[in-house]
Amino acid sequence: MGRATRAGGGGERLLVVGWRTLTTAHLEELGCEVTWVMQPSEVAAARQSGFTGRIVTVTDHTSVEQLLAALARHGLTPEAFTAVGTDHEFALVATAAVTALSGVRGVGPRTAVLLRDKYAQKQALRAAGVHAADAAVVDDLAELLEPPLPFPVVVKPLLGASTQDTWALRERADVEALLKERGERRWGPWCVEEFMPGRELEMDGVVRDGEVVSLTVSRYLANLIALKDGALVGALHLDRAEHPRVYAQAEALVSRALDVLGHRDGVFHLEAFDQGDRLAFSECGGRTGGGLVREALEAKNGLALMREWARALAGLPFAGPAGPHSELCYGWVQLPAPLGRVESAPTAAELLELEGVVRATVDIAPGREMADLTTGSHIRGGRVLVGAPTEQDTERCLYQAAAWFADRVVVAPRG
């Protein structure tokens, strides 16, 4: 998180932007005085989780204007804090702007922009010799009728997340179909990227003083772009002893990428494509990963990523695993469900009775609408974490749990 040279911990005055339940206990156990910026609808959950500190409410925590105005309403200025931070993807740049205005510890604007903007990120890495997709920017999807890069290409928002509004276009006919679907919603700007082959990996861990001190590699069950075709969203932990080549390549890629991006202190979530002789960089965020990444790492290695995020924000050194190492292989999957109004769904307790399942949540309930799973990797009926003796066993259990759940969700007839 950047510019700290002072000792941290107790007595730190932290400004945290964006509510996340998992961070509460970790920040409070460090003895920090925390001011939390969140939306009014999140206040009740924050208090129920045990947070007793100051809460500052905003409509939009990604707005610099709203952050500064909200602080002013409480008689506060950015300089009142010793560090400013967030684990929210969309709040990173606004938080960095507040950091820069105050001169306190935190991610700076250059790094924040490179961690968010897909085009700027890839251009910086390619300029530094990192193997990454070529990219261009268009303002109008109609420009793809004469694309700036050869087909196939991937098109996405410059500042997006969760594979929303993201498409793989293989020929002109795909562009024509997309233009018909989008209508007036064709305006960007958009990032256009060279399509990269290879199985998609995710790499999660901790960086301190520019050194990668923890790294775990997982393989997505299917490349995330395949969710558009109905593929499951989930990942399988790769054991270092069984995948030495992948880990050696991952360590080199992550270290170089974080150095180029200027992300020296905190946590990271990086994605890449395994091309055998090398890894091709895809994207990198200065936050913890989604899905059940945090829970999977803690179950496998005893490493609490949110605890390490909190320690970095508080200016404290890397603590390392807080629990034992497990010999099981862990993986997670987001549970699919049919589109429509839910009439009934399995319970988390029922999911925990399935082979290998060690953690389960159900996010749908009777009366709620199940959204279209193909619109983004954040759409789900629930999630499970699986632990089993081998990668093959874990993957089998993940697919079994997903199929079992989908078969038992009942939605109202359409039409």
Secondary structure, DSSP 8 states (H G I E B T S, - for coil): -----S--STT-EEEEES--GGGHHHHHHTT-EEEEEE-GGGHHHHHHTT--SEEEE-S-TT-HHHHHHHHHHTT--GGG-SEEE---GGGHHHHHHHHHHHT-BS--HHHHHHHH-HHHHHHHHHHTT--B--EEEEEEGGGGGS-SS-SSEEEEETT--TTTT-EEE-SHHHHHHHHHHHGGGGEEEEEEEE---SEEEEEEEEEETTEEEEEEEEEESS-GGGGGGT---EEEE--TTT-HHHHHHHHHHHHHHHHHHT--SEEEEEEEEE-SSSEEEEEEESS--STTHHHHHHHHH---HHHHHHHHHTT------SS---SSEEEEEEE---SEEEEE---HHHHHTSTTEEEEEE---TT-EE--GGG-TT--SEEEEEEESSHHHHHHHHHHHHHHHHHH-EE----
